[in-house]
């Protein structure tokens, strides 16, 4: 599988999607729709093109992407059913080492957030620790649905960038 920018630029659609489809949680359509924009001059240009695809998508498709993300320290994490990427990302924030009280608070915050906005709270776990994530959950709760939709997409951009860097650095 190609893991260099040059290899990605030369890849057919299936190979491109196979390598980059995981960048956006359970949403390989982002990579698939970006493939035709090759070649990319840099990793930053590739990321910008992927993000442009995501941002140009209809709101319903963006919501599906947002909803494809798991709750932080949620049921799927407890059942060890996260994607490999989400498992590593949540562990990097210490979400796999929660006390019972912390887990209960994450569950409570996740439930309140999802009830209000209709999608899971999204934050780039690799750039935050568990305390900062809980603080952000509370701080963002007063936001409007439109503001949280925008915030979620912004966090997804960060997640995709870090996943892209990991993918390109595997060679």
C-alpha positions in Angstrom: 0.0 0.0 0.0 1.3 3.5 -0.8 2.4 5.5 2.2 4.3 8.3 0.6 2.9 11.3 -1.0 4.4 10.3 -4.4 2.8 6.9 -4.1 -0.5 8.4 -3.2 -0.3 10.8 -6.2 0.3 7.8 -8.5 -2.3 5.5 -6.8 -5.6 4.5 -8.5 -8.8 5.4 -6.7 -9.1 2.1 -4.8 -5.6 2.2 -3.5 -5.9 5.9 -2.5 -9.1 5.2 -0.6 -7.7 2.0 0.9 -4.8 4.1 2.4 -6.6 7.3 3.3 -10.2 6.1 3.9 -9.6 5.9 7.7 -8.6 9.5 8.1 -12.3 10.5 8.5 -14.0 8.1 10.9 -16.0 5.5 9.0 -16.2 7.9 6.1 -14.0 6.8 3.2 -16.2 9.0 0.9 -14.0 11.9 1.8 -10.9 10.3 0.3 -12.8 8.8 -2.6 -14.2 12.3 -3.6 -10.7 13.9 -3.2 -8.8 11.4 -5.3 -9.5 13.2 -8.6 -7.6 16.3 -7.3 -4.3 14.6 -7.5 -1.4 15.3 -7.6 -0.8 17.0 -4.3 2.3 19.1 -3.8 2.5 18.4 -0.1 0.9 16.7 2.8 -0.6 20.1 3.7 -2.1 20.4 0.2 -3.5 16.8 0.4 -5.1 17.6 3.8 -6.5 20.9 2.5 -8.1 19.1 -0.4 -9.6 16.4 1.9 -10.9 19.1 4.2 -12.4 21.0 1.3 -14.2 17.8 0.2 -15.6 17.4 3.7 -16.7 21.1 4.0 -18.3 21.0 0.5 -20.4 18.0 1.4 -24.1 18.5 2.1 -25.0 19.2 5.7 -26.6 15.7 6.0 -23.4 14.0 4.9 -21.4 16.2 7.3 -23.7 15.1 10.1 -23.3 11.5 9.2 -19.5 12.0 9.4 -19.8 13.7 12.8 -22.2 10.9 14.1 -19.7 8.2 12.9 -17.4 9.3 15.7 -17.7 7.3 19.0 -18.4 8.8 22.3 -15.3 9.6 24.3 -14.8 6.8 26.8 -18.2 5.5 25.8 -19.8 2.1 25.4 -17.8 1.2 22.3 -14.5 2.0 24.1 -15.6 0.0 27.1 -16.4 -3.0 24.8 -13.1 -2.6 22.9 -15.0 -2.0 19.7 -13.4 1.3 18.5 -11.4 1.6 15.4 -7.6 1.1 15.9 -7.1 4.8 15.4 -9.8 5.9 17.9 -8.5 3.4 20.4 -5.0 4.9 20.2 -6.3 8.5 20.2 -8.5 8.0 23.3 -5.7 6.2 25.1 -3.3 9.1 24.4 -5.7 11.3 26.4 -5.9 8.8 29.2 -9.4 7.9 28.5 -8.6 4.2 28.8 -7.5 4.7 32.4 -10.5 6.4 34.0 -11.6 5.9 37.5 -15.3 4.8 38.0 -16.1 8.4 38.9 -14.4 9.8 35.8 -16.2 7.3 33.6 -19.5 8.2 35.2 -18.8 11.9 34.5 -17.8 11.2 30.9 -21.0 9.2 30.4 -23.1 12.0 31.9 -21.5 14.7 29.8 -21.7 12.6 26.6 -25.4 12.0 27.3 -26.2 15.7 27.9 -24.2 16.8 24.9 -25.8 14.2 22.5 -29.3 15.0 23.8 -28.8 18.7 23.0 -27.0 18.5 19.7 -27.9 15.1 18.3 -24.3 14.0 17.7 -21.4 13.0 19.9 -18.9 15.5 21.4 -15.9 15.7 19.2 -12.5 16.9 20.2 -9.0 15.9 19.0 -8.2 13.6 21.9 -4.5 13.4 21.0 -4.2 17.1 21.6 -5.9 17.0 25.0 -5.8 15.3 28.3 -8.9 13.9 30.0 -9.4 16.9 32.4 -9.2 19.3 29.4 -11.7 17.2 27.5 -14.2 17.3 30.4 -13.7 21.0 30.7 -14.3 21.5 27.0 -17.4 19.4 27.1 -18.9 21.7 29.8 -17.7 24.9 28.1 -19.1 24.0 24.7 -22.6 22.9 26.0 -24.1 26.5 25.9 -23.1 26.8 22.2 -25.7 26.8 19.4 -26.1 23.7 17.3 -24.6 25.5 14.3 -21.5 26.5 16.4 -21.1 22.9 17.6 -21.5 21.6 14.1 -18.6 23.9 13.0 -16.6 23.0 16.1 -17.0 19.3 15.4 -15.8 19.8 11.8 -12.8 21.8 13.0 -11.8 19.0 15.4 -12.3 16.4 12.7 -9.8 18.4 10.6 -7.2 18.1 13.4 -7.9 14.4 13.8 -7.5 13.8 10.1 -4.3 15.8 10.0 -2.7 13.7 12.7 -3.9 10.5 11.1 -2.5 11.6 7.7 0.9 12.4 9.3 0.8 8.9 10.9 0.0 7.3 7.5 2.7 9.2 5.7 5.3 8.5 8.4 4.8 4.7 8.3 7.4 4.2 5.5 
